[in-house]
């Protein structure tokens, strides 16, 4: 019997959240190991033996260790059956990857925990708000040309795995989502899907009880 993959995750990490959604879409079971970012567990020697970058997610799968959410999702797509995370058409695949990179490379890193700590407590909310707003202005324009029911056409893809966690972050930083009707519409549609519900932070084993309410 094959060993289950092991996902190192933090319940509210948007990068980890993307991978949880991908697992749910693929219908692949995995074991969950929580890494508390607020307590600095990602910086300890034990975790750095898994991921020298000291970041989540990390995945132990098929006898190897993988990091970086997009790489992990690509690997799941290439090695696991189930619902596809990427379209068959090369042009559509490129558009999905483009949206993924806009979010995972151009928005989220500018408001992640390490950056906010460097910015300081007095400015972190304003900084996060402004960075996400700027990024969403570009993303909304991209989606004008790619969106159907979801980010690229009418099928859920890796791009959608990236979108929902980023909208969650936008709400945390009090971004005015009325300025982004396409993003908001897609997010609402995705949150109705069981694969997205089961992947939500409040449904993770390391989510504090007071946040589950």
GUZA-754308 format. One line per 2 residues: number of its first residue (from 1); their letters; for each residue y, z, x of N, C-alpha, C, O. Coordinates in steps of 0.05 Angstrom, whole numbers. Example, Ala and Ser with C-alpha at 12.3 -4.5 7.8 and 13.67 -1.06 7.14 Angstrom:
<atoms>
1) AS) -114:156:264:-90:156:246:-66:156:264:-66:169:285; -45:142:257:-21:143:273:1:157:258:23:161:268
</atoms>
This chain:
<atoms>
1) XX) -24:0:17:0:0:0:25:0:18:28:16:36; 43:-18:12:67:-21:28:85:4:25:87:15:4
3) XX) 98:11:47:116:34:46:142:26:32:152:4:37; 152:43:16:178:38:2:200:36:23:200:51:42
5) XX) 220:18:18:244:19:34:258:46:31:256:59:10; 272:55:51:288:80:50:317:73:53:326:61:73
7) XX) 333:79:33:361:74:33:377:99:39:375:119:24; 393:99:60:411:121:67:437:114:53:450:94:59
9) XX) 446:132:35:468:126:18:485:150:13:475:173:15; 510:146:5:527:167:-6:534:158:-34:541:135:-38
11) XX) 533:175:-53:534:167:-81:560:151:-87:559:133:-104; 582:158:-75:607:145:-81:616:124:-61:637:113:-63
13) XX) 599:119:-41:604:98:-22:602:71:-35:581:64:-46; 623:55:-35:622:29:-48:603:10:-34:590:-7:-46
15) XX) 601:13:-7:582:-4:8:553:2:0:537:-16:-3; 547:28:-2:520:36:-11:515:27:-40:493:18:-46
17) XX) 535:29:-56:533:22:-84:525:-7:-87:508:-14:-104; 537:-25:-72:530:-54:-73:500:-58:-69:487:-73:-84
19) XX) 489:-44:-49:461:-47:-43:443:-35:-65:423:-47:-72; 452:-13:-77:436:-2:-99:435:-21:-123:414:-24:-135
21) XX) 457:-35:-128:457:-55:-149:438:-77:-143:423:-86:-160; 439:-87:-118:421:-108:-109:392:-100:-113:375:-117:-122
23) XX) 385:-76:-105:357:-67:-109:350:-67:-138:328:-75:-145; 368:-58:-155:362:-57:-184:358:-85:-195:340:-89:-211
25) XX) 375:-104:-187:373:-131:-196:346:-143:-188:333:-157:-203; 338:-137:-163:313:-148:-153:288:-133:-164:266:-143:-163
27) XX) 293:-109:-175:271:-94:-186:254:-82:-165:230:-78:-168; 266:-76:-142:251:-64:-119:255:-34:-118:278:-25:-118
29) XX) 234:-19:-117:236:10:-115:242:18:-86:233:5:-68; 256:40:-83:262:51:-56:265:81:-57:269:92:-79
31) XX) 263:93:-34:268:122:-32:297:125:-24:308:110:-8; 310:146:-34:338:151:-30:342:175:-12:331:196:-17
33) XX) 358:172:9:365:194:26:396:196:26:410:179:36; 406:218:15:434:222:14:446:230:41:435:246:56
35) XX) 469:218:47:484:225:72:512:233:63:528:216:53; 519:258:66:544:268:56:567:262:75:569:273:97
37) XX) 583:242:67:605:233:85:627:254:87:639:257:109; 631:270:66:652:290:67:646:313:86:663:326:98
39) XX) 620:318:90:611:338:108:606:327:136:600:342:155; 610:301:140:607:289:166:578:285:175:573:281:199
41) XX) 559:284:156:531:281:164:526:254:177:507:251:193; 543:234:171:540:208:183:546:207:212:539:188:226
43) XX) 559:228:222:567:229:250:548:246:267:552:248:292; 528:258:255:509:274:270:489:258:285:484:234:279
45) XX) 476:270:305:457:256:322:434:245:306:423:223:311; 425:260:286:401:252:270:407:226:256:390:208:256
47) XX) 430:224:243:436:199:228:443:177:247:436:153:242; 457:183:269:465:162:288:440:149:301:442:127:312
49) XX) 418:163:301:393:151:310:384:129:292:369:110:300; 392:131:267:386:110:247:407:88:248:401:64:249
51) XX) 432:96:249:455:77:250:476:87:269:491:105:263; 477:75:293:496:83:314:525:81:305:542:94:317
53) XX) 531:65:285:558:62:275:567:87:259:591:91:255; 548:103:250:556:127:235:567:119:208:586:132:199
55) XX) 556:99:195:566:90:169:542:87:150:519:86:158; 549:86:124:528:80:104:536:54:91:560:47:89
57) XX) 517:39:81:488:45:79:473:38:105:482:23:122; 449:49:107:429:40:126:403:37:110:399:51:90
59) XX) 386:19:119:361:14:105:338:12:124:339:-4:143; 317:28:120:292:24:134:274:8:117:267:16:95
61) XX) 266:-16:127:250:-34:111:234:-53:129:244:-62:149; 209:-57:122:192:-76:136:191:-69:166:190:-88:183
63) XX) 191:-44:173:188:-36:201:213:-38:217:212:-36:242; 236:-42:205:261:-44:220:283:-29:205:280:-21:182
65) XX) 306:-26:219:329:-12:208:352:-32:206:359:-46:225; 363:-34:182:385:-52:177:410:-36:169:408:-15:156
67) XX) 433:-46:176:459:-35:167:476:-58:157:469:-81:160; 499:-51:145:518:-69:134:508:-81:107:487:-94:106
69) XX) 523:-75:86:514:-81:59:508:-111:54:488:-117:42; 525:-128:64:520:-157:59:495:-167:74:480:-182:62
71) XX) 491:-157:98:466:-164:112:441:-154:98:421:-168:96; 443:-130:87:420:-119:72:415:-135:47:392:-141:41
73) XX) 436:-142:32:432:-158:8:420:-185:14:403:-195:-1; 430:-198:35:419:-224:43:389:-221:50:374:-239:43
75) XX) 382:-200:64:354:-196:71:337:-192:46:315:-204:44; 346:-176:27:332:-173:2:328:-199:-12:307:-205:-23
77) XX) 348:-216:-12:347:-242:-25:326:-260:-12:311:-274:-25; 324:-258:15:306:-276:29:277:-266:30:259:-282:35
79) XX) 273:-240:25:246:-229:28:234:-218:2:210:-213:2; 249:-215:-19:239:-203:-43:243:-222:-67:263:-236:-69
81) XX) 222:-223:-84:224:-240:-108:241:-226:-129:254:-206:-123; 240:-236:-153:257:-224:-174:282:-241:-178:284:-263:-167
83) XX) 300:-230:-193:324:-244:-200:340:-251:-174:343:-234:-157; 349:-276:-173:363:-285:-149:391:-272:-147:405:-268:-167
85) XX) 399:-266:-123:426:-256:-117:445:-278:-109:470:-274:-109; 435:-301:-103:451:-324:-95:442:-349:-111:419:-352:-117
87) XX) 461:-366:-118:455:-391:-132:439:-410:-114:439:-407:-90; 426:-429:-126:411:-449:-110:430:-470:-98:425:-479:-76
89) XX) 451:-477:-112:470:-497:-102:485:-487:-78:497:-466:-79; 486:-502:-56:499:-493:-32:529:-487:-35:540:-468:-24
91) XX) 543:-503:-52:571:-498:-56:576:-472:-71:594:-457:-65; 559:-467:-91:561:-442:-106:554:-418:-88:567:-397:-91
93) XX) 534:-421:-71:527:-400:-53:550:-393:-34:556:-369:-29; 564:-414:-25:587:-409:-8:609:-394:-23:622:-377:-11
95) XX) 613:-401:-48:634:-387:-64:627:-358:-68:644:-340:-67; 601:-352:-73:592:-324:-75:598:-309:-50:609:-287:-50
97) XX) 590:-321:-27:595:-307:-2:624:-304:4:633:-284:16; 640:-323:-5:669:-320:-1:680:-296:-16:695:-280:-5
99) XX) 673:-293:-41:682:-270:-57:672:-244:-44:687:-224:-43; 647:-244:-35:636:-220:-21:653:-212:3:660:-189:6
101) XX) 661:-232:19:676:-226:43:705:-218:36:716:-201:50; 716:-229:15:743:-221:7:744:-191:1:762:-177:9
103) XX) 723:-182:-13:721:-154:-20:712:-136:3:725:-117:11; 689:-144:14:676:-127:35:690:-128:62:689:-109:78
105) XX) 704:-150:67:718:-153:93:748:-150:91:761:-142:111; 760:-156:68:789:-157:66:802:-136:49:826:-133:50
107) XX) 786:-121:33:798:-100:16:786:-73:23:801:-55:31; 760:-70:19:748:-43:22:753:-30:49:759:-6:50
109) XX) 751:-44:72:754:-30:97:782:-18:101:786:0:117; 802:-29:87:830:-19:90:834:7:75:855:20:79
111) XX) 816:14:57:819:39:42:794:57:44:790:74:26; 778:54:65:755:70:67:762:98:78:785:103:86
113) XX) 743:116:79:748:144:86:760:147:113:779:163:116; 750:133:133:761:137:160:790:128:162:806:140:177
115) XX) 797:106:149:825:97:149:843:117:135:865:123:144; 834:127:112:850:146:97:855:172:112:877:183:111
117) XX) 835:180:127:839:204:144:860:199:166:876:216:172; 860:175:177:879:168:197:907:165:185:927:172:198
119) XX) 909:155:161:935:152:147:947:180:141:971:184:143; 930:199:134:940:226:128:941:231:98:944:213:82
121) XX) 939:257:91:938:265:64:962:258:48:960:251:24; 985:258:60:1010:252:46:1013:223:37:1026:217:17
123) XX) 1000:205:52:1004:177:46:979:163:36:980:139:29; 956:176:36:931:162:31:929:149:3:918:128:0
125) XX) 939:163:-17:938:152:-44:955:127:-47:947:107:-58; 980:129:-36:998:106:-37:986:82:-21:987:59:-29
127) XX) 974:88:2:963:68:19:939:54:5:938:29:4; 921:70:-5:898:58:-19:906:41:-43:896:19:-47
129) XX) 925:51:-58:936:36:-81:947:9:-72:941:-11:-84; 963:10:-52:977:-15:-43:957:-35:-31:960:-59:-35
131) XX) 938:-25:-15:919:-44:-3:901:-57:-23:895:-81:-22; 892:-41:-43:875:-53:-64:891:-72:-81:881:-94:-89
133) XX) 915:-65:-88:932:-82:-105:936:-109:-91:934:-130:-103; 943:-108:-65:947:-133:-50:922:-149:-50:923:-174:-54
135) XX) 899:-137:-44:874:-151:-44:866:-163:-70:856:-185:-72; 871:-148:-92:864:-157:-118:882:-181:-127:873:-198:-143
137) XX) 906:-182:-117:923:-205:-123:910:-231:-113:910:-251:-127; 899:-230:-89:885:-253:-78:859:-258:-93:852:-280:-99
139) XX) 843:-236:-98:817:-239:-111:820:-251:-139:804:-268:-146; 840:-243:-153:844:-253:-180:848:-284:-179:839:-298:-197
141) XX) 863:-293:-159:868:-321:-156:842:-336:-149:837:-358:-160; 826:-325:-131:800:-337:-125:783:-340:-150:771:-360:-155
143) XX) 783:-319:-166:766:-318:-190:775:-338:-211:759:-346:-228; 800:-345:-211:810:-365:-230:794:-391:-227:791:-406:-246
145) XX) 784:-396:-203:771:-421:-197:740:-419:-196:727:-439:-195; 730:-394:-197:701:-391:-194:687:-378:-218:663:-381:-222
147) XX) 702:-362:-233:690:-344:-253:680:-359:-277:693:-378:-287; 657:-350:-287:648:-356:-314:647:-330:-328:668:-316:-330
149) XX) 624:-322:-338:621:-295:-348:624:-274:-326:634:-252:-330; 614:-282:-302:615:-264:-279:631:-277:-256:646:-296:-261
151) XX) 629:-267:-232:647:-275:-211:645:-305:-204:665:-319:-201; 620:-315:-203:616:-343:-197:596:-353:-219:572:-349:-217
153) XX) 607:-367:-238:591:-377:-260:581:-355:-279:594:-335:-282; 558:-361:-291:549:-343:-313:525:-326:-305:512:-313:-322
155) XX) 517:-326:-279:495:-310:-270:506:-288:-251:525:-293:-236; 494:-265:-252:501:-243:-234:493:-250:-206:471:-260:-201
157) XX) 510:-246:-187:505:-252:-158:514:-229:-141:524:-208:-150; 511:-233:-114:520:-213:-95:550:-207:-99:558:-185:-94
159) XX) 565:-227:-107:594:-222:-111:599:-201:-131:617:-184:-128; 583:-201:-152:586:-180:-173:578:-153:-163:589:-132:-171
161) XX) 558:-152:-145:550:-127:-133:573:-115:-117:576:-90:-116; 590:-132:-106:614:-122:-91:637:-115:-110:653:-97:-103
163) XX) 639:-129:-132:663:-125:-149:664:-98:-162:685:-84:-160; 643:-90:-175:643:-65:-191:651:-40:-174:668:-25:-183
165) XX) 639:-36:-151:648:-13:-135:677:-14:-127:690:7:-125; 688:-38:-122:716:-40:-114:734:-34:-138:756:-23:-133
167) XX) 727:-42:-162:743:-35:-185:743:-4:-189:763:7:-196; 720:8:-185:719:37:-186:739:49:-166:753:68:-174
169) XX) 740:39:-142:759:49:-123:788:44:-132:805:61:-128; 792:21:-144:819:15:-154:828:35:-175:851:44:-175
171) XX) 809:43:-192:816:63:-212:821:90:-200:839:105:-209; 806:97:-179:811:122:-165:839:123:-153:852:144:-152
173) XX) 849:100:-144:875:99:-132:897:90:-151:919:82:-143; 891:91:-177:910:87:-199:923:59:-197:947:56:-202
175) XX) 907:39:-191:917:11:-191:920:2:-220:903:8:-237; 941:-12:-226:946:-22:-253:929:-46:-258:935:-69:-250
177) XX) 906:-42:-271:886:-63:-274:895:-83:-296:883:-105:-298; 916:-77:-311:926:-97:-330:937:-122:-316:940:-143:-329
179) XX) 943:-119:-291:953:-142:-276:930:-161:-268:935:-184:-258; 905:-153:-272:882:-168:-262:862:-173:-285:841:-160:-285
181) XX) 869:-190:-304:853:-193:-328:825:-204:-323:806:-197:-336; 822:-222:-303:796:-234:-298:778:-213:-285:755:-210:-293
183) XX) 788:-199:-265:773:-178:-252:764:-157:-273:741:-149:-274; 783:-149:-290:777:-129:-311:756:-139:-330:738:-124:-338
185) XX) 758:-164:-339:738:-174:-358:710:-175:-346:691:-168:-359; 708:-185:-322:682:-187:-309:671:-159:-305:647:-154:-310
187) XX) 687:-140:-295:677:-113:-291:666:-101:-317:645:-88:-316; 680:-104:-339:671:-94:-364:644:-105:-372:627:-91:-382
189) XX) 641:-132:-368:616:-145:-375:593:-134:-357:571:-130:-367; 598:-130:-332:578:-121:-314:569:-92:-320:545:-85:-317
191) XX) 588:-75:-328:581:-47:-333:564:-44:-358:553:-22:-362; 561:-65:-373:543:-64:-396:514:-69:-389:496:-64:-405
193) XX) 509:-78:-364:482:-85:-355:467:-60:-345:479:-44:-331; 442:-58:-352:426:-35:-343:424:-33:-313:424:-10:-302
195) XX) 423:-55:-299:421:-54:-270:446:-42:-257:445:-30:-235; 469:-45:-270:493:-33:-260:495:-3:-269:506:13:-254
197) XX) 485:3:-292:486:30:-301:469:48:-284:478:70:-276; 445:40:-277:427:57:-261:438:60:-232:430:80:-219
199) XX) 455:42:-223:465:43:-196:491:59:-194:501:64:-172; 502:67:-216:528:81:-217:526:107:-201:505:121:-201
201) XX) 548:115:-189:549:140:-173:539:165:-188:525:181:-176; 545:167:-214:538:191:-228:508:193:-232:497:214:-240
203) XX) 493:171:-228:464:171:-232:449:174:-206:425:169:-205; 463:181:-184:450:184:-158:442:213:-153:456:231:-162
205) XX) 421:217:-139:411:245:-135:431:263:-119:429:287:-122; 449:251:-103:467:268:-88:494:270:-102:513:281:-90
207) XX) 497:261:-127:522:265:-141:524:294:-150:506:304:-163; 546:307:-144:550:335:-153:549:337:-183:557:319:-198
209) XX) 538:359:-193:534:363:-222:561:361:-237:561:351:-259; 582:371:-225:608:372:-240:619:344:-244:637:340:-261
211) XX) 610:324:-229:619:296:-232:601:280:-251:608:258:-258; 579:291:-258:561:277:-276:570:279:-305:560:263:-322
213) X) 588:297:-311:597:302:-339:617:280:-348:626:281:-370
</atoms>
